[in-house]
Amino acid sequence: MSIQETFEEIPWELRTDSLMVPIPNRDANAMTCMLTLSDNLAIQPPGVYARGSWGYAILRTVYTPESNDLFPAAIAKLEVWMRKYHLHINRFPMWGEIGEAKHRNKANGSINDELGRRFRVELLEDKDRMDLPHLNRASHDDIGSLCDVFDTWVASVGQDHPRDETTSISPRFCDCLVVDEEALRSLAALSEDPPQLHVAADCATKQHIAAMTASKRAIVTNSPGINAGISNNCMALKPLKVEVINNIKGSQLFVYITGVDQVGATKFLTRSVTWFYPVVAEDASFSLIDQALISIPIAEQPNVFAVTIQDCVVSGRIWISLGQLPFHVAASDGGSPYLVPPSVLDSTNTSNTVDWGFVELTHTDRDGLYANLSFVDFVGLILSLTLTLEQGDAQKVIGLASDGVYSVCEQLRQQSRLDGLPWDQLCVTAPSGRPLRVLSPNLYESIHREPRRGTTRPMSIKYGQSIRLVIL
């Protein structure tokens, strides 16, 4: 299978639309994509493979007799859903009356249709080198073999340029899709015809549409090396027991547990050990989430909060604070809610004066358990982390000493006195003058745009069946 045809220059009226964002009755996202495609065409010589189209090479990694029957239909469904559904879904944002009003501004789908007409995929098959029916079990060498197949194909179609140059010519020569057995079955399960798009009548319907769309994805990789994987099977491998221990005298803690589910929706674990999914009010684009719904208080020392999480958590965080942290939810252009977490950079945000920290974790059947006590952006509330494995062995990250923030701030002040540079400004203090946290140099630079010297070292450990946090 190869892409035989090339495409003509983009029609002037569509190219003009792309350059005049925003234009009434057009989808701004589609116009941006068309502008990118137009820019690529402008620098592509006439002989570039598949010139004027966009899409991906698809690496087939399953070769069972059943897959021989499923693959042609699955790829055909992928193309239909891309052209008729995915490229148009942004034209139907939000829900209710607001959604209807926004849809009227995107009623003209001609640019979306033209993008769909130019979408092309190419199937790469090599049973000897790519027989990997379950990609989550692949070794590093297996992934390297996939990358080699893709790079060989890129060279075979005349694109043996350095990768940084190839990127500007066409992204299809830099990125690829990988379809294993799980992804194949997901694609094959799609209906022959996508559902009719419409503005949802209410928030629940909108979330259902978003969930259905997100669950129908293949596994995506970048060459060289796998860059991301999306699985529509997100049951937890085993229940995860979490304990948060408060060792701070005379202080009440607040705990927040966040993550995303198998369709990418943001969720909070509540005091009743159920998941709360925040939404944006219909008449707003930005909302503060009620603390009573998401905060879990822990009394002063000694006290332990324990919970068992039964299902998966992806991109999760356990936030721990000496005071309540504000969390907001905002609406994307497509109407889907996304989390706006606390920030140490926003001086107008109340979290700027609260002592807090977090632990990152992911717990899925695909990836097992990853937990990370990160000092990449800042050092704040002193935390330690223990992972207890199923057989009873424990792995620990002790963290800093209880006076760690004060000690780091003092050393920064000494360094500032030695070389005259404002290292001391990395230290953030409470109104009382007590050190709250130390910002990383790169985070400080993002605010002040001044070069600083310094390094940070994130600490991580992985794989376990229970997690225990200790607040010193």
Beta strands, then each sheet from edge to edge (+ up, - down):
strand 1: 54-60
strand 2: 119-124
strand 3: 175-179
strand 4: 219-222
strand 5: 240-246
strand 6: 253-260
strand 7: 266-269
strand 8: 275-276
strand 9: 286-288
strand 10: 296-298
strand 11: 303-309
strand 12: 313-321
strand 13: 328-331
strand 14: 337-340
strand 15: 356-364
strand 16: 368-373
strand 17: 378-379
strand 18: 383-388
strand 19: 394-397
strand 20: 427-429
strand 21: 435-439
strand 22: 459-462
strand 23: 466-471
sheet 1: 2+ 1+ 3+ 4-
sheet 2: 11+ 5- 23- 18+ 19-
sheet 3: 8+ 7- 6+ 10-
sheet 4: 8+ 7- 6+ 12- 15+ 16- 22+
sheet 5: 9+ 13- 14+
sheet 6: 17+ 21- 20+
end
